[in-house]
Amino acid sequence: MWNERTRRWAAAAGAAVVSALAVGVPTDVIDTPLFDRMTPVRWWELPVLVLTAILAGLWVAIPRPTGDVRGRGGVLGAVTAVVFAVGCPVCNKIVVALLGASGALGLWAPVQPVLAILSLLALGAAVAVRWRRRACTPETCSVPEEVTREASPDERTSSVSGPSPASTRR
């Protein structure tokens, strides 16, 4: 019933939902009775939330080589940066403690779209890197038959001939 591809896409959908909720609920971009936002949601915050969820889901969907755990911290950091990017500037107690309420609106709020773009670029880079390092299986990576035949060692040299003189030269 559940093959590897189905499990991977189910995990990707779960990761997208979890990341959307983890970013959207505490920042009140997804309106809930849990939090009240002091400034209205800006026009660009919902698209950033949606793109974050999509990129996080894609990152999870791409098969990784066995034992490769690289990139998790970077993805978690980029999603955390999105929280600071789409959050209410006055609701962020860290920013208010460092800059004051007027500094949060005057200094931090204009920086937030830049932080959002940088975070999305980091997530996009993480997806690209994982795609380049992905584990290839017959289901995930298909190579045309003629390319496989032409690139096989049997087509070029016999397997009993050993290494070529060029590969043994130093």
C-alpha positions, -999 to +999 in steps of 0.1 A: +000+000+000+026+025+011+056+025-011+087+047-006+075+075-028+041+077-011+057+077+024+081+105+013+053+127-001+032+120+030+061+131+051+066+162+029+029+172+033+033+167+070+064+188+071+047+216+051+017+217+074+039+216+105+061+244+093+031+265+082+016+261+117+049+266+135+054+299+117+018+310+112+002+304+145+027+322+169+030+351+145-007+353+140-004+352+103-028+323+106-055+339+127-062+319+159-077+329+193-043+320+209-025+352+200-035+388+192-013+408+168-008+445+175+000+454+139-020+441+109-007+413+087+012+428+058+005+418+022+037+399+017+036+378+049+011+352+038+030+344+005+062+341+025+044+316+049+031+296+019+065+295+002+082+285+034+058+256+038+063+245+002+101+247+004+102+228+037+079+201+022+101+198-009+132+195+012+117+166+031+104+150-001+138+148-018+154+114-009+187+118+008+217+094+008+216+070+037+232+085+068+234+120+054+220+144+081+235+176+067+213+206+062+188+201+090+202+229+111+202+253+082+166+245+073+156+249+109+175+282+111+158+295+079+123+286+092+131+303+125+143+334+106+109+334+088+092+335+122+111+367+130+105+380+094+067+377+094+061+383+131+045+415+145+074+439+151+059+453+183+049+418+196+085+405+195+097+410+230+133+405+220+131+433+194+112+456+218+137+450+246+166+458+223+151+487+202+120+499+221+086+501+205+095+530+182+126+512+171+107+480+165+084+499+141+110+523+127+140+501+124+130+464+126+098+465+105+116+477+074+142+450+078+117+422+080+110+418+043+147+416+036+150+389+063+120+371+047+137+371+013+170+359+027+152+331+046+134+320+014+167+321-005+183+299+022+155+274+020+157+274-017+194+268-015+188+239+009+163+223-015+188+227-044+217+212-024+196+183-013+184+178-049+220+176-061+230+152-033+198+131-035+199+093-034+191+079-068+169+048-070+152+033-100+120+050-090+134+084-084+161+088-111+155+074-145+182+073-171+174+065-207+185+030-218+208+042-246+227+065-222+232+037-197+244+014-225+268+039-239+282+049-205+287+013-193+323+001-190+313-030-211+308-009-242+343+007-239+367-019-225+364-053-212+362-057-174+392-081-173+416-056-189+422-037-156+429-001-151+439+020-181+475+034-183+461+069-180+446+061-146+478+047-132+501+076-142+510+101-115 
